[in-house]
Amino acid sequence: MRGRVNSLTVRMALAGILTALIAVALVAAGVLLVGRATFEALMAQHGNAAAASYEMFDKSVTRVLIGASVAGLACAIILAVLIAREIERPLAEVARAARRIAQGSYDARVARPGSRELASLADSFNQMAASLQDQERQRNDLILSFAHELRTPLTNLHGYLQALQDGVVPASSDAYSSLQEEIDRLLRLSNSLDVLVTGGAVGKEPLELDLVPIVEALVELHKHSFERRGLKLHVALGADLRVRADPDALAQVLGNLLQNAGRYTPDGGTVWVRASAETESVLVSVANSGGGISADDLPHLFERFYRVEKSRDAAHGGAGIGLAVVKELIEAAGGRVGVDSEPGLTRFWFSLHPASR
């Protein structure tokens, strides 16, 4: 019973009845008090007795007033019920869709009503549902990606340790180097997660530093892996490229971009590394030859856990967080990142504020 009283339709009907009753009471008061006295005065002027005047008034005005009041009250109730149902129907649909989302059905959507206000509510709800669905997709991708990324080094570590324990592999410097590589891989993954969680805020003040030695050191670090695959490397660095940045973050950014270039450049291809002073910034770019990136993928490359290569082959992609880390670190330093791609060439770039001179 209480639920029925709390229904929007019932409450609007009661509000309509109350409004109609107030209107009827005001009109009745005016007619019965002011109108009756005026009617009696007019009838007296024409020689009618008071009793006859009362009877004529009751037969004419009073009955019409009562009939009009009943009709108006009925119309008010009907209109209130219709309007309430028109409002209650989309609200009930939103409530049903919200319960479906609460149960895990993130594809729930609601139809767009004709009313502008209710349409705005439906649009906001559908936008929220789409955002939740996208977050759920990212969560699933995160679980799958990190399960894969953790499985490979842990499997290798387990294999090496088991082989060392059984005496199959001698305890040599090469074996320990292989173990250290897998540990470093896990540490890089952990550091990338830290960057994403903190939004690039690693708690270090940016320093004024020369970009050239950092780029040269990172290029030298990756040169051996490029040469092993027959990749040609071209480096063009300008002079006096001083910026304000965290050197560790900058090294991680360049390392991620060079690693990406090496991963996606076909054997025998070319990688270009350039840095130059622009009007109000220092621009660094890492480009590589190859098939290019589709226009559909380009807007999403810096999103967390987005992968152009959907297979989880380590040769063609990692966990999908390398470029997201690049974006977080550069934007934390006040810079910008971007990508350009066409058939045969892909170019990633970032810009930083120059150091004050």
C-alpha positions as CSV (number, residue, x, y, z in Angstrom):
1,M,0.0,0.0,0.0
2,R,2.8,2.4,0.9
3,G,4.5,1.7,-2.4
4,R,1.4,2.7,-4.3
5,V,1.2,5.9,-2.4
6,N,4.8,6.7,-3.1
7,S,4.3,6.0,-6.9
8,L,5.0,9.0,-9.0
9,T,1.7,8.6,-10.9
10,V,-0.4,8.6,-7.7
11,R,1.5,11.5,-6.2
12,M,1.0,13.6,-9.4
13,A,-2.7,12.6,-9.5
14,L,-3.1,13.7,-5.9
15,A,-1.3,17.0,-6.7
16,G,-3.6,17.5,-9.6
17,I,-6.6,16.9,-7.4
18,L,-5.4,19.3,-4.8
19,T,-4.7,22.0,-7.4
20,A,-8.2,21.5,-8.9
21,L,-9.8,21.6,-5.5
22,I,-8.1,24.9,-4.7
23,A,-9.1,26.4,-8.0
24,V,-12.7,25.2,-7.5
25,A,-12.8,26.6,-4.0
26,L,-11.6,30.0,-5.1
27,V,-14.1,30.1,-8.0
28,A,-16.9,28.8,-5.8
29,A,-16.2,31.4,-3.2
30,G,-16.2,34.1,-5.7
31,V,-19.4,32.9,-7.4
32,L,-21.4,32.0,-4.3
33,L,-20.5,35.1,-2.3
34,V,-19.9,37.9,-4.7
35,G,-21.9,36.5,-7.6
36,R,-24.9,35.6,-5.5
37,A,-25.2,39.0,-4.0
38,T,-24.9,40.7,-7.4
39,F,-27.6,38.3,-8.8
40,E,-30.0,39.1,-5.9
41,A,-29.5,42.8,-6.4
42,L,-30.3,42.5,-10.1
43,M,-33.3,40.4,-9.5
44,A,-34.6,42.8,-6.8
45,Q,-34.4,45.7,-9.3
46,H,-36.7,43.7,-11.6
47,G,-39.2,43.2,-8.8
48,N,-38.4,39.5,-8.0
49,A,-38.7,38.3,-4.4
50,A,-35.7,37.0,-2.5
51,A,-37.0,33.4,-2.4
52,A,-37.5,33.4,-6.2
53,S,-34.0,34.9,-6.7
54,Y,-32.4,32.1,-4.6
55,E,-34.2,29.5,-6.5
56,M,-33.2,30.9,-9.9
57,F,-29.6,31.2,-8.7
58,D,-29.5,27.6,-7.5
59,K,-31.0,26.3,-10.7
60,S,-28.7,28.2,-13.0
61,V,-25.3,29.3,-11.6
62,T,-24.8,26.8,-8.7
63,R,-25.6,23.7,-10.8
64,V,-23.4,24.9,-13.6
65,L,-20.6,25.6,-11.1
66,I,-20.9,22.1,-9.6
67,G,-20.9,20.4,-13.0
68,A,-17.9,22.5,-14.2
69,S,-16.0,21.7,-11.0
70,V,-16.6,18.0,-11.4
71,A,-15.5,18.1,-15.0
72,G,-12.5,20.2,-14.3
73,L,-11.5,17.8,-11.4
74,A,-11.8,14.8,-13.7
75,C,-9.7,16.4,-16.4
76,A,-7.0,17.4,-13.8
77,I,-6.8,13.8,-12.6
78,I,-6.6,12.4,-16.1
79,L,-3.9,14.9,-17.3
80,A,-1.9,14.3,-14.1
81,V,-2.0,10.6,-14.6
82,L,-1.0,10.8,-18.3
83,I,1.9,13.2,-17.6
84,A,3.1,11.2,-14.6
85,R,3.1,8.0,-16.7
86,E,5.0,9.8,-19.5
87,I,7.7,10.7,-17.0
88,E,7.6,7.5,-15.0
89,R,8.1,5.2,-18.0
90,P,11.6,6.4,-19.0
91,L,12.6,6.6,-15.3
92,A,11.5,3.0,-14.8
93,E,13.5,2.0,-17.9
94,V,16.6,3.8,-16.5
95,A,16.1,2.0,-13.2
96,R,15.9,-1.4,-14.9
97,A,19.0,-0.7,-17.0
98,A,20.9,0.4,-13.8
99,R,20.0,-2.9,-12.1
100,R,21.3,-4.8,-15.2
101,I,24.6,-2.8,-15.0
102,A,24.8,-3.5,-11.3
103,Q,24.6,-7.2,-12.1
104,G,27.4,-7.0,-14.7
105,S,25.5,-6.4,-18.0
106,Y,27.5,-3.3,-19.1
107,D,25.8,-3.3,-22.5
108,A,22.5,-2.1,-21.1
109,R,21.2,1.1,-22.7
110,V,18.0,3.1,-22.6
111,A,15.9,4.6,-25.4
112,R,16.0,8.4,-25.9
113,P,12.6,10.0,-24.9
114,G,11.1,13.0,-26.7
115,S,11.3,15.3,-23.7
116,R,14.5,17.4,-23.7
117,E,15.1,16.9,-20.0
118,L,14.5,13.2,-20.0
119,A,16.5,12.8,-23.2
120,S,19.4,14.5,-21.4
121,L,19.1,12.0,-18.5
122,A,19.0,9.1,-21.0
123,D,22.1,10.4,-22.8
124,S,24.0,10.8,-19.5
125,F,23.0,7.3,-18.5
126,N,24.1,5.8,-21.8
127,Q,27.4,7.7,-21.6
128,M,28.0,6.4,-18.1
129,A,27.2,2.8,-19.2
130,A,29.5,3.1,-22.2
131,S,32.3,4.3,-19.9
132,L,31.8,1.5,-17.5
133,Q,31.8,-1.0,-20.4
134,D,35.1,0.4,-21.7
135,Q,36.6,0.3,-18.2
136,E,35.5,-3.4,-17.9
137,R,37.1,-4.1,-21.3
138,Q,40.3,-2.4,-20.1
139,R,40.2,-4.4,-16.8
140,N,39.9,-7.6,-18.7
141,D,42.7,-6.6,-21.1
142,L,44.8,-5.6,-18.1
143,I,44.4,-9.1,-16.5
144,L,45.2,-10.9,-19.7
145,S,48.1,-8.7,-20.6
146,F,49.8,-8.9,-17.2
147,A,49.1,-12.6,-16.9
148,H,51.0,-13.0,-20.2
149,E,53.8,-10.5,-19.3
150,L,54.3,-12.2,-15.9
151,R,54.1,-15.7,-17.2
152,T,57.0,-15.4,-19.6
153,P,59.8,-14.2,-17.2
154,L,58.5,-16.3,-14.4
155,T,58.5,-19.4,-16.6
156,N,62.0,-18.6,-17.7
157,L,63.2,-18.0,-14.1
158,H,61.6,-21.3,-13.0
159,G,63.3,-23.1,-15.9
160,Y,66.7,-21.7,-15.2
161,L,66.5,-22.3,-11.5
162,Q,65.3,-25.8,-12.0
163,A,68.2,-26.5,-14.5
164,L,70.7,-25.0,-12.1
165,Q,69.4,-27.1,-9.2
166,D,69.5,-30.3,-11.3
167,G,73.0,-29.5,-12.6
168,V,71.8,-29.4,-16.2
169,V,73.0,-25.8,-16.6
170,P,76.3,-24.9,-15.0
171,A,76.3,-22.0,-12.6
172,S,78.1,-19.6,-15.0
173,S,78.0,-15.9,-15.5
174,D,75.9,-16.4,-18.6
175,A,73.2,-18.2,-16.6
176,Y,73.2,-15.5,-14.0
177,S,73.0,-12.8,-16.7
178,S,69.9,-14.6,-18.1
179,L,68.3,-14.7,-14.7
180,Q,69.1,-11.0,-14.2
181,E,67.5,-10.1,-17.6
182,E,64.2,-11.8,-16.5
183,I,64.3,-10.0,-13.2
184,D,65.0,-6.7,-14.9
185,R,62.0,-7.4,-17.1
186,L,59.8,-7.8,-14.1
187,L,61.2,-4.7,-12.5
188,R,60.4,-2.7,-15.7
189,L,56.9,-3.9,-15.6
190,S,56.5,-3.0,-11.9
191,N,58.0,0.5,-12.6
192,S,55.6,1.1,-15.5
193,L,52.7,0.2,-13.2
194,D,54.0,2.7,-10.6
195,V,54.0,5.4,-13.3
196,L,50.5,4.7,-14.4
197,V,49.2,4.7,-10.8
198,T,50.9,7.9,-9.8
199,G,50.2,9.6,-13.1
200,G,53.8,10.3,-13.8
201,A,54.3,12.1,-10.5
202,V,57.4,10.4,-9.3
203,G,58.1,13.0,-6.7
204,K,61.3,14.4,-8.4
205,E,61.9,18.1,-9.2
206,P,62.7,18.6,-12.9
207,L,66.4,19.5,-13.6
208,E,68.0,21.6,-16.3
209,L,69.9,19.1,-18.4
210,D,71.4,18.6,-21.8
211,L,69.3,16.3,-23.9
212,V,72.1,15.2,-26.2
213,P,74.1,12.9,-23.9
214,I,70.9,11.1,-22.7
215,V,69.8,10.4,-26.3
216,E,73.3,9.3,-27.3
217,A,73.4,6.9,-24.3
218,L,70.0,5.4,-25.0
219,V,70.9,5.0,-28.7
220,E,74.1,3.3,-27.8
221,L,72.3,1.0,-25.5
222,H,69.9,-0.2,-28.2
223,K,72.4,-0.1,-31.1
224,H,73.5,-3.8,-30.6
225,S,69.9,-5.1,-30.8
226,F,69.3,-3.0,-33.9
227,E,72.5,-4.3,-35.6
228,R,71.6,-7.8,-34.8
229,R,68.5,-7.5,-36.9
230,G,70.2,-5.6,-39.7
231,L,68.4,-2.3,-38.9
232,K,70.0,0.9,-40.1
233,L,70.1,3.7,-37.5
234,H,70.3,7.4,-38.4
235,V,70.8,9.9,-35.6
236,A,70.5,13.7,-36.0
237,L,70.9,15.8,-32.9
238,G,71.0,19.6,-32.8
239,A,73.3,21.7,-30.6
240,D,72.5,23.1,-27.2
241,L,69.3,21.1,-26.5
242,R,68.8,22.0,-22.8
243,V,65.4,21.1,-21.3
244,R,63.8,20.9,-17.9
245,A,63.0,17.3,-17.1
246,D,63.6,14.4,-14.8
247,P,66.6,12.5,-16.3
248,D,65.3,9.0,-15.2
249,A,61.9,9.7,-16.7
250,L,63.4,11.0,-19.9
251,A,65.6,7.9,-20.2
252,Q,62.5,5.7,-19.7
253,V,60.6,7.6,-22.4
254,L,63.4,7.3,-24.9
255,G,64.0,3.7,-24.0
256,N,60.3,2.9,-24.6
257,L,60.2,4.6,-28.0
258,L,63.4,3.0,-29.1
259,Q,62.2,-0.4,-28.0
260,N,58.9,0.1,-29.9
261,A,60.8,1.2,-33.0
262,G,63.0,-1.9,-32.8
263,R,60.0,-4.2,-32.3
264,Y,57.9,-2.9,-35.2
265,T,60.6,-2.2,-37.8
266,P,61.0,-5.1,-40.2
267,D,64.4,-6.8,-40.6
268,G,66.7,-4.6,-42.7
269,G,64.6,-1.5,-42.1
270,T,65.6,1.9,-40.8
271,V,65.2,3.8,-37.6
272,W,65.6,7.6,-37.4
273,V,66.3,9.5,-34.1
274,R,66.1,13.3,-34.3
275,A,66.2,16.1,-31.8
276,S,66.1,19.8,-32.6
277,A,65.3,23.2,-30.9
278,E,62.0,24.7,-32.0
279,T,60.7,28.2,-31.4
280,E,59.3,27.5,-27.9
281,S,60.2,23.8,-27.3
282,V,62.7,21.1,-27.9
283,L,61.3,18.4,-30.2
284,V,62.5,14.7,-30.1
285,S,61.2,12.1,-32.6
286,V,61.8,8.4,-33.1
287,A,60.6,7.2,-36.5
288,N,60.8,3.8,-38.2
289,S,60.1,2.2,-41.6
290,G,57.4,-0.4,-41.8
291,G,53.8,-0.9,-42.7
292,G,52.4,2.1,-40.8
293,I,49.5,2.2,-38.4
294,S,45.8,2.3,-39.4
295,A,43.8,5.5,-38.9
296,D,41.5,3.7,-36.6
297,D,44.3,2.8,-34.2
298,L,46.2,6.1,-34.2
299,P,43.8,8.0,-31.7
300,H,44.1,5.2,-29.2
301,L,47.9,4.5,-29.2
302,F,48.6,6.4,-25.9
303,E,45.7,4.8,-24.1
304,R,46.4,2.4,-21.2
305,F,46.5,-1.3,-22.3
306,Y,45.7,-0.5,-25.9
307,R,47.4,-2.9,-28.3
308,V,47.6,-2.5,-32.1
309,E,48.7,-6.1,-32.3
310,K,45.9,-8.1,-30.5
311,S,47.9,-11.3,-30.3
312,R,50.1,-11.5,-27.2
313,D,53.2,-12.5,-29.0
314,A,56.1,-10.9,-27.2
315,A,57.8,-10.2,-30.6
316,H,54.9,-7.9,-31.6
317,G,53.8,-6.2,-28.4
318,G,54.0,-6.0,-24.7
319,A,51.3,-5.3,-22.1
320,G,50.1,-2.2,-24.0
321,I,51.4,0.3,-21.4
322,G,54.7,1.5,-22.9
323,L,53.2,4.4,-24.8
324,A,50.8,5.2,-21.9
325,V,53.9,5.6,-19.7
326,V,55.5,7.8,-22.3
327,K,52.4,10.1,-22.3
328,E,52.2,10.2,-18.4
329,L,55.9,11.1,-18.0
330,I,56.1,13.7,-20.7
331,E,52.8,15.4,-19.6
332,A,54.0,15.4,-16.0
333,A,57.0,17.4,-17.2
334,G,54.7,19.9,-19.0
335,G,55.4,18.5,-22.5
336,R,53.3,17.0,-25.3
337,V,53.4,13.7,-27.2
338,G,52.1,12.7,-30.6
339,V,52.3,10.2,-33.5
340,D,52.2,10.5,-37.3
341,S,51.9,7.5,-39.5
342,E,51.7,6.7,-43.2
343,P,52.4,3.7,-45.3
344,G,56.1,2.9,-44.9
345,L,56.8,5.3,-42.0
346,T,55.7,5.8,-38.4
347,R,56.9,8.7,-36.3
348,F,56.5,9.2,-32.5
349,W,57.5,12.5,-31.1
350,F,57.5,14.5,-27.8
351,S,58.3,18.1,-27.0
352,L,59.6,19.6,-23.8
353,H,60.0,23.2,-22.5
354,P,63.6,24.5,-23.0
355,A,65.7,25.3,-20.0
356,S,65.8,29.0,-19.2
357,R,68.9,30.6,-20.6
